[in-house]
């Protein structure tokens, strides 16, 4: 059945990325399906309340349970910054799978948002470690980056050599 097929796709997505927040840019159809599940859940929880449309789609208890066990997030009230962080983190995963490292050049023309984000993570890490705050960089995020092989200190000469070899680029540290 279609619901089960989409659920299995979501399960595979979660195994790969660690959450159920499917970005539209990653899989438009699966993103739409997750939005529909959230909407159906909302109407399921409101069922019987005054003003609720009884013809709106709802979710069975079994489907709600399956999604909850998977760690599905019903409320997407995450801030724009949190979603942007997750998007860049996923892009870094892709970058690493293509280049076998996380040293994104400062002027990485294919994705300037990613190179700026990598620079910001290093800057926020230095601020956090010096007691000045880390602008959204939490211990959990630090751990996730380190598990990916992220380097907090990248020496310009190492980066220059890496960038020149791979991109024909001679930019300094990110």
C-alpha positions in Angstrom: 0.0 0.0 0.0 1.1 3.6 -0.7 1.3 4.7 3.0 3.6 1.7 3.9 5.8 2.4 0.8 6.2 6.1 1.9 6.8 5.0 5.5 9.6 2.7 4.4 11.2 5.6 2.4 11.0 7.7 5.5 12.6 5.0 7.6 15.5 4.8 5.1 15.8 8.5 5.2 16.0 8.5 9.0 18.7 5.8 8.9 20.8 7.9 6.5 20.2 11.4 8.0 19.2 10.7 11.6 15.9 12.5 11.6 12.5 12.6 9.9 12.6 16.2 8.7 12.8 15.6 4.9 13.8 18.7 3.1 11.9 19.5 -0.1 15.2 19.8 -1.9 16.1 16.3 -1.0 12.8 14.5 -1.9 9.8 16.7 -2.8 7.3 13.8 -2.8 8.4 12.4 0.6 8.5 16.0 2.0 4.9 16.4 0.9 3.9 13.1 2.4 5.4 14.0 5.8 3.5 17.3 5.8 0.3 15.4 5.0 1.0 13.1 8.0 1.4 16.1 10.3 -1.8 17.6 9.0 -3.7 14.3 9.4 -2.3 13.9 12.9 -3.5 17.4 13.9 -7.0 16.6 12.7 -6.9 13.2 14.4 -6.1 15.0 17.7 -8.8 17.6 17.1 -11.5 15.0 16.1 -14.8 15.8 17.8 -13.9 19.4 18.6 -16.3 22.1 17.6 -15.5 23.5 14.1 -13.4 20.5 13.1 -14.2 19.2 9.6 -15.2 15.5 10.0 -14.2 14.9 6.4 -10.5 15.8 6.9 -8.1 12.9 6.7 -6.9 11.4 10.0 -4.4 8.8 11.1 -5.1 5.5 12.7 -3.5 4.8 16.1 -1.3 2.1 14.5 0.1 4.6 12.0 0.7 7.3 14.7 2.5 4.6 16.8 4.7 3.6 13.9 5.7 7.2 13.2 6.3 7.9 16.8 8.5 4.8 17.2 10.5 6.1 14.2 11.0 9.5 16.0 8.7 11.4 13.7 8.4 15.1 14.7 4.8 16.2 14.7 5.5 19.8 15.4 7.9 21.6 13.0 8.1 24.7 15.0 11.9 24.5 14.8 13.4 27.9 14.1 14.6 28.8 10.6 18.2 28.7 11.9 17.8 25.1 13.2 16.4 23.9 9.9 19.2 25.8 8.0 21.8 24.1 10.3 20.4 20.7 9.5 20.4 21.5 5.8 24.0 22.6 5.8 25.0 19.6 7.9 23.4 17.3 5.3 25.3 19.2 2.5 28.5 18.6 4.5 27.7 14.9 4.6 27.3 14.9 0.8 30.5 17.0 0.4 32.4 14.4 2.5 31.1 11.5 0.5 32.3 13.1 -2.7 35.7 14.4 -1.4 36.5 12.1 1.6 37.0 15.1 4.0 35.1 18.0 5.5 37.6 20.8 4.5 35.2 22.9 2.4 37.2 25.7 0.7 36.4 29.2 1.7 35.4 30.1 -1.8 33.6 26.9 -2.7 31.7 28.1 -5.7 29.4 25.1 -6.1 27.9 25.9 -2.6 28.9 29.2 -1.0 26.3 28.7 1.7 28.1 25.6 2.8 31.5 27.2 2.8 30.2 30.1 4.9 28.5 27.7 7.2 31.7 25.7 7.7 33.5 28.9 8.5 30.8 29.9 11.0 31.0 26.5 12.8 34.7 27.0 13.3 34.3 30.6 14.5 31.4 29.6 16.8 33.5 26.7 18.2 36.3 29.1 19.1 33.9 31.5 20.7 32.2 28.7 22.7 35.5 27.3 23.9 36.7 30.8 25.0 33.5 31.4 27.0 32.0 33.9 24.6 29.0 31.7 23.5 28.7 29.7 20.3 25.6 31.1 18.4 23.7 27.9 18.2 26.6 25.5 18.3 25.6 22.9 21.0 27.6 20.0 22.4 25.4 17.7 20.5 26.1 19.5 17.2 29.9 19.5 18.0 29.7 15.7 18.5 27.8 15.2 15.3 30.4 17.2 13.4 33.3 15.4 15.0 31.7 12.0 14.3 31.7 13.1 10.6 35.4 13.9 10.8 35.1 17.7 11.0 38.3 19.5 11.8 38.0 22.6 14.0 41.5 23.9 13.1 42.5 23.8 9.5 45.8 25.2 8.7 45.9 27.4 5.6 48.7 25.4 3.9 46.8 22.2 4.3 43.6 23.7 3.0 45.4 25.4 0.1 47.0 22.2 -1.0 43.7 20.3 -0.7 41.8 23.1 -2.5 44.4 23.4 -5.3 44.4 19.6 -5.9 40.7 19.2 -6.0 39.3 22.5 -7.2 42.1 24.4 -8.9 41.5 27.0 -6.2 44.1 28.6 -3.9 41.9 30.0 -1.1 42.9 30.3 2.5 41.3 28.7 5.6 37.6 28.5 5.8 
